[in-house]
């Protein structure tokens, strides 16, 4: 069974991959414009490179923070479940009952 931290890590990997794909596309665009020697393009290219570096740094920082928070939530949840197994089972039963009631109402 996959732990909460693993699930959060997988979601973070997907998001990080999407951000990296976007940043790589922007980087490829700036590289394709390097042959154009207009001063406006050169300034724009420099601004984009700076923005790319900042975006990569921010994405990395955010991913690290989210992973740490997800791990803390997972550890707290695990310790609560281990300390209160009967309460957790009762809550799970009530949630299951409520979902069953809502599901049966929708079929009518």
N, C-alpha and C positions, 0 to 999 in steps of 0.2 A: 504494500500500500504506500502511496506517495504521501510524504509529509507536507505540512503547510509550507515549510520553508522551501521544499523542492518545487511545489506548485508556484509559489511566488517567484522563485528563481527562473522557472520556465517562462512565466509571463514577462518577467524582466528581460529575459533573453530575446523573446519575440519583439518586444518594444524597442530594445536596443538595436536589434537587427533592422527594424524598419527605419529608425532614426539614422543608422549608419548608411543604409541604402540611399536615403534622401541626401545625406551629406556627400556621399560619393557621387551622386548624380550632379549635384551643384559643383563639386570639384571638377568633374569631367567637363561641365559647361565652361568653367573658367579656363581650363586648359585648352579647350577648342577655340577660345577667344584670344589666346596668347599671340597668335600671328597677326592680329589686328593691332596696328601701332598708333591708333588715335589716342590722344591724351585722356579723353574722357573714359575710354575703355580701360586704359591702364589704371586710372584712379578707381574705377568701379571694381576692377579685378583685385586691387589691393584691399579695398573695403570688404569684398566678399571673402578673401582669404582670412582676414582678421575675424570676420563674423563666423566663418567655419571653425576656426580654432576655438573661439569662445563657445560655440554651440557644442562642439565635441567635449569640451571640458565640463560644461553644464550638464550634458547628458550623462557623462560618467559620474559626476557628483550625485545627481539625482538617482541614478541606478544604485549606487552604493548606499545611499540613505534609505531608499525604499526596501532594499534587501535587508538592511539591519532592522528596520521597523517590522517587516514581515517575520523575521526570525524571532523578535521579541514577542510579537503577538502569538506566534506558534508556541513558544516556550510557556507563556502565561496560560494559554488554553490547555496545553498538555498538563501543566501542574494543577490547574483547576479540575480537569477531568479525573486526574489520579487522586486528588483529595476528596472529590465529591462524586463518586461514580453513580450512586443511586439518584442523586438530584439530576445529573445529566441524563440518565435513562428516563426519568420522569418527564423532563423537558422534551426530550426526543419523542416520547410517546405522545405528548400533547401536540407537538408540532405535526406529527404524522396524522393524528386524529383530525386536526384542523385542515390539513391539506386534503385528506380523504373526504371531509365534509364539503369543502369547496369544489372538489373535483366531481362529486356526485351531484351537486346542484347544477353544474354547468351542463351535464348530460341531459337534464330534464327539459 
